[in-house]
Amino acid sequence: MPDLIIAPDPDAAGLTRQVVGTDQTGAPIALHVVEERPLTIWLNGREIVTAMTIGDYPQYLALGFLANQGMLAADETVTGVDYDPELDVVVVRTDTQTNYEEKLAKKTRTSGCAVGTVFGDIMEGVSGVSLPDAQVRASWLYSLAHQINQMPSLYLSAGAIHGTVLCQGDQPLVYMEDVGRHNAVDKIAGWMRSTGATAEDKILYTTGRLTSEMVIKCAIMGIPVLASRSGFTAWGVELAHQVGLTLIGRMRGQRFQCVAGEARLVRDVAL
Amino acid sequence: MPDLIIAPDPDAAGLTRQVVGTDQTGAPIALHVVEERPLTIWLNGREIVTAMTIGDYPQYLALGFLANQGMLAADETVTGVDYDPELDVVVVRTDTQTNYEEKLAKKTRTSGCAVGTVFGDIMEGVSGVSLPDAQVRASWLYSLAHQINQMPSLYLSAGAIHGTVLCQGDQPLVYMEDVGRHNAVDKIAGWMRSTGATAEDKILYTTGRLTSEMVIKCAIMGIPVLASRSGFTAWGVELAHQVGLTLIGRMRGQRFQCVAGEARLVRDVAL
């Protein structure tokens, strides 16, 4: 088993619950299902969003969400990330009012609502991204997929969950899972920001589909390679070309498809 | 093939696009992938959200989204649903300011941001729900799953998409697909509201996981039975008990699990 910095902990207290029911014959069954709870994220004095999450690593989730939404610039100094488990609230504090709060105040004056801002801000955040040169070997992809598929996880034990893994070469480093579609990747972004991890030598592996949002998050995180066992959307592919991301999908056994950023891919396995 | 009111149209112009890439051997490939585009939903003079959608039935999506978010009460008179394909905008108009807009104005004054309101409003919307008596036969579930799995769809032809089907007895009626997780069910809600379809005799079938959000949407739509081939989250199960919804998951072949609302289930197939 590989040695991860953060690995799934399918037996952790509080992540699953037993529920009872019946099967097709009417026989009673008991099954373990993943938890799902609201977490409200604040940025300084402003309530931003309520995410539905499995509940682990709330500080990483809050930090990564704000960073990936373009609400927390890379040079912003975070002075505190306070989690209140009773209120299900995380407050991320910066030493000055953030750029996002200024924009939001302006937007609120004009249209009265903040929700629409977010999308425009994200696209703006991505337009300046230029991803570094890097290499991704086919042998690493095969090894990563194999290790990740074998590793004990909430997905294997309870299902109904998404996984995202930060990798370096053929080593999985940080493996996050969550019920919320993009929470798993946001938790990785929060971990990277907290630890000052480099992005240019990493590969992001996800169990989910390669949509525009996944591509945007990966690009904002500065990671040059995004890989998945699932398929693509057209805009995901288009954005990957736009930001120069290597996008690899439909990984099954020794098969995969590369639809953008081919130059980083080294086919080092004879097939 | 069953006779649906709305069936998937995998060959429709504008829903898929051809992208090119390479496979694991370096050989060129061309694949059809689903489109994904932003649709901004307005309620009267207020921008509410930008959803990522495949792009079909934008009016149903907007109407259903607002209804399922508790922003458009059942007795609200909708005077227009205007779609502008060039701006990717739908404006839903009501004859008076809605209850939601009043709440939002109040909320904006207190916290300055609307996003957090939504969650509280949804939970409030669900607390008053009481679902009608109804019957769901195991034979219907088997027949529905079989018909839906065989039917030509974007899922079968391009992948990376979710499907939701409104059913009555063993008949699938309206089958929507979308890249956005909850758009497919919102499009069904919009269709139901537009056509005045009854809810108490319907079954909602989804390909996706049975999370709190799916349960809430189904309950707000007034549909007493929610079924899926996927699994459950703990809060989804808890909410189903709370609103009296019949929740059936992990449907595979002749197997399924019922974890709430058992009383409506009739096991009419000898196993």
Interface residues (C-beta under 8 A of the other chain):
Chain A: T16 R17 V19 V20 G21 T22 D23 Q24 T25 G26 I29 L31 V33 V34 E35 E36 R37 P38 T40 R46 E47 I48 V49 T50 M52 L104 A105 T108 S111 G112 C113 A114 V115 G116 V118 F119 A138 A158 G159 A160 V179 R181 R209 L210 T211 S212 E213 S230 G231 F232 T233 A234 W235 G236 V237 Q254 R255 F256 Q257 C258 V259 A260 E262 R267 L271
Chain B: T16 R17 V19 V20 G21 T22 D23 Q24 T25 G26 I29 L31 V33 V34 E35 E36 R37 P38 T40 R46 E47 I48 V49 T50 M52 L104 A105 T108 S111 G112 C113 A114 V115 G116 V118 F119 A138 A158 G159 A160 V179 R181 R209 L210 T211 S212 E213 S230 G231 F232 T233 A234 W235 G236 V237 Q254 R255 F256 Q257 C258 V259 A260 E262 R267 L271
